[in-house]
Amino acid sequence: MQFPDSFFEDEVRSGFYVPALMKRAWAAQLEVLAEISRICDKYHIRWFADRGSLLGAVRHGGYIPWDDDLDICMLRDDYILFNSVAEKELPEGYFIPRIRKPEYRTFTTVWNKNVVCLDQEHLERFHGFPYPAGVDIFVLDHLAPDPEDEDCRSSLAVIVANAAVSIDDDNQHTEESQALIDEVEDLLQVKIDRAAPVQEQLFVLLENVFSLYIHETSTDVAFMTDWIMYRTWRFPVDCYEDSVRLPFEENEISVPVRYAQALKIQFGEHYMTPYRAGGGHDYPCYERYEDQLRLLLGEYYPLLHYRFSLEELQADPNNREPGMKKVVRDFFRLAGSIHKEILAAAEAGDALSGMGLLEACQNAAIQVGTMMEQRRGEGLATVRLLEEYCEQIWQIHQLLEQGELSAAVTMSRSLDLILAQTETLADQEVLSRKEAVFFPVRASAWNSLEPLWRKVKEDPDWDVYVVPVPWYYRKLDGSLGQQHYEGDRFPADVAVTDYRTYDFENRQPDMICIHSPYDEYNLTTSVDPRFYARNVRQYTERLIYTPWFTLDEFDGADGRSVKNMKHYVSMPGVVLAHQVLVQSEGMRQMYVEYLTRFAGEDTRAVWEERVKAYPS
């Protein structure tokens, strides 16, 4: 089964963040479904997308964004046939668990593996998903045509189901269990072998009670485990008399021919209106295997998430090579002081000391001019004046070397004038101006940075650059694939600077703005490592991060949304930014709470200060 690389990217669907790992889980489940479908085609078995998978097919054209599993159903005859042939037809490695918890005994699950698997062939086949992937198959049974008969059957089924769930190998010989067995034998007129495991026999009896009626006498079907307890989801049998195919992610899926009626029965008249359930237990479906993966691979596998580092958080943003403005200001301050010493040496006839001081000033001026050109580009008037300043220093040096002390004194007194003129120009061109650079990745996500870009651009004291950065899809081993670059896709009013010509390491802009938080911790994509947050942070006094996406608002009760925050909040770009701009005050609170849990309660004040509701 083929999926484009873009399918496996983190994505926001219907306001919900779907991480790359969930995309791989979906793809792996669809591979399992493809094998089920192959077997069904061979034996003419009908199957249908069911529950959330059916709703997702109709409403979303694929998975419900906050769903993590794949469900199908079959009518009882097809279900029996499938279970009778599946084990011999499934590929090597696939299996149907036979030893299961009681609550899972009334439906079938097909798995591609029962443990974490890092075999290269397995990862390639299942799109880099190392955890077990499965598909649940539920069974529809016919209801009795007579309501009284159905009430009787349901009552019997409840008794057998309660016995099957409560009796196991450890307690089947207790007095209470023996009484339940007596009751089942009496009601069903059967004999249970009490010397053998009883629970398996009870589940066989339960299946027999569920399948008591046949299509010829029935007009409705139901999922019996739900029906006998809650009398819910009763479907006209003609909903399932045939199937049609609907788009589902990059493929198609089989659905009941009257799927709209089936959905109304399951989800109500307004089934097309998305409603996100808040519970996060057992989500994501692969969470229970994460510890197994950690034991296998330690801390270095790309699936593992960024680990908080107090040292990185506390790193002094100014503990780096001095910024250009500081170097320039220090030069003018120190040069003015040295001028007095040069003049004093000339007046005292100490030519040797004076020449040494002149050489120091000239070297410093050259370094400052070179730095300014590197970080602000060529053509600065300040640099031209620095060149004149160096020329005058050279002339004074020549006069001292030739012993013309009086002329050297006269010319030395004019050094302050040209230095003052140079400082005035430097203030206009460099010292009073600020530089901001925006490092967008995808042109389609530029709108996340655009409001801040426009705001800074309107300030006449700022020079603003937009420098789109290259990005890559990752290979299964985590290495980077082909480079992608979208610098030619930005709006016409955005002046784009080529990343190969903008030397931020030397320019050290006052502010760097990013919207990719992941650094190396994204499973599917990566920006060029040069533009990782932990690197660019070294070259600016202010790293600002704003998410490339906007989400529906949620709170702590939405467990699935909270769990997915680890894929975009506890990431280097967020943790290392000097300021994080999020979409609302409510989202700000969610970030602060999540980061505090991630990094420790003693860091709460840091996040309270750094995370802001944009555009505060």
Secondary structure, DSSP 4 states (H G I P E B T S, - for coil): ----GGGGS-EEETTEEE-HHHHHHHHHHHHHHHHHHHHHHHHT---EE-HHHHHHHHHTSSS-TT----EEEEEHHHHHHHHHHHHHHSPTT-B--SS--GGGTTSEEEES-SS----HHHHHHTTT--S--EEEEEEEEEPPSSHHHHHHHHHHHHHHHHHHHH--TTTTTSHHHHHHHHHHHHHHT----TTS-HHHHHHHHHHHHHT-S-GGG-SEEE-HHHHHHH---EEEGGGGSSEEEEEETTEEEEEETTHHHHHHHHH-TTTTS-------TT-STTGGGHHHHHHHHTT-STTSPPPP-HHHHH--TTSSSPPHHHHHHHHHHHHHHHHHHHHHHHHTT-HHHHHHHHHHHHHHHHHHHHHHHHHH-S--HHHHHHHHHHHHHHHHHHHHHTT-HHHHHHHHTTHHHHHHHHHHHHIIIIIT-EEEEEE---GGGGGGTHHHHHHHHT-TTEEEEE----EEEEPTTS-EEEEE--GGGS-TTS-B--TTT--HHHH--SEEEE----TT--SSEEE-GGG-HHHHGGG-S-EEE--SS------TT-HHHHHHGGGTTSSHHHHS-SEEEES-HHHHHHHHHHHHHHH-GGGHHHHHHHEEETT-
